[in-house]
Amino acid sequence: MERVEKQTAVEWLIEMLVQECGLDDTGDSAIFVIEQAKAIEKENIKNAFLDGFSSLANNKHQYSEDYYNETFKSE
């Protein structure tokens, strides 16, 4: 199965601010805010996944972590 690279809304917003508005995303405060926003969105995505599969009895946290990493993590 081919993996389609997806982007979260926060990642898209950051990309647009850098490209279209010339935001400098290299400053310490910008990096801190960006990382905080990504962390919040990651938790929201994982929680939504868990809500959708609330009937899974065991290892729900690991399933959500795997889902996030397979779908959104780019390394």
C-alpha positions as CSV (number, residue, x, y, z in Angstrom):
1,M,0.0,0.0,0.0
2,E,1.4,3.4,-1.0
3,R,1.6,5.9,1.8
4,V,0.2,9.3,0.9
5,E,1.9,12.1,2.8
6,K,-0.6,14.1,4.8
7,Q,-0.3,17.4,6.5
8,T,-2.0,18.6,9.7
9,A,-3.7,21.9,9.7
10,V,-1.0,23.3,11.9
11,E,1.7,22.2,9.5
12,W,-0.2,23.7,6.6
13,L,-0.6,27.0,8.4
14,I,3.1,27.2,9.3
15,E,4.0,26.4,5.7
16,M,1.7,29.2,4.4
17,L,3.0,31.7,6.9
18,V,6.6,31.0,6.0
19,Q,6.0,31.0,2.2
20,E,3.3,33.7,1.8
21,C,4.0,36.0,4.7
22,G,7.7,35.6,5.0
23,L,7.5,34.5,8.6
24,D,10.9,33.7,10.0
25,D,10.4,30.3,11.6
26,T,13.9,30.1,12.9
27,G,13.6,32.3,16.0
28,D,13.4,30.7,19.4
29,S,10.0,32.1,20.2
30,A,8.6,31.1,16.8
31,I,10.0,27.6,17.2
32,F,8.5,27.2,20.7
33,V,5.1,28.3,19.5
34,I,5.2,26.0,16.4
35,E,6.3,23.0,18.5
36,Q,3.5,23.7,21.1
37,A,0.9,23.9,18.3
38,K,2.1,20.7,16.7
39,A,2.0,18.9,20.1
40,I,-1.5,20.1,20.8
41,E,-2.7,19.0,17.4
42,K,-1.0,15.6,17.7
43,E,-2.9,15.0,21.0
44,N,-6.1,16.1,19.4
45,I,-5.6,13.7,16.5
46,K,-4.7,10.8,18.9
47,N,-7.8,11.6,21.0
48,A,-10.1,11.6,18.0
49,F,-8.7,8.3,17.0
50,L,-9.3,6.8,20.4
51,D,-12.8,8.2,20.5
52,G,-13.5,6.5,17.2
53,F,-12.2,3.1,18.5
54,S,-13.3,3.4,22.1
55,S,-14.4,-0.3,22.0
56,L,-10.8,-1.5,21.9
57,A,-10.0,-2.7,25.4
58,N,-6.3,-3.0,25.4
59,N,-3.4,-0.8,24.3
60,K,-5.6,2.1,23.0
61,H,-2.8,4.6,23.6
62,Q,-0.3,2.6,21.6
63,Y,-2.8,2.3,18.7
64,S,-3.3,6.0,18.6
65,E,0.4,6.7,18.7
66,D,1.0,4.2,15.9
67,Y,-1.8,5.8,13.8
68,Y,-0.4,9.3,14.3
69,N,3.2,8.3,13.4
70,E,2.1,6.3,10.3
71,T,-0.2,9.0,9.1
72,F,1.5,12.3,10.0
73,K,5.0,11.9,11.2
74,S,7.6,12.8,8.6
75,E,11.2,11.9,9.3
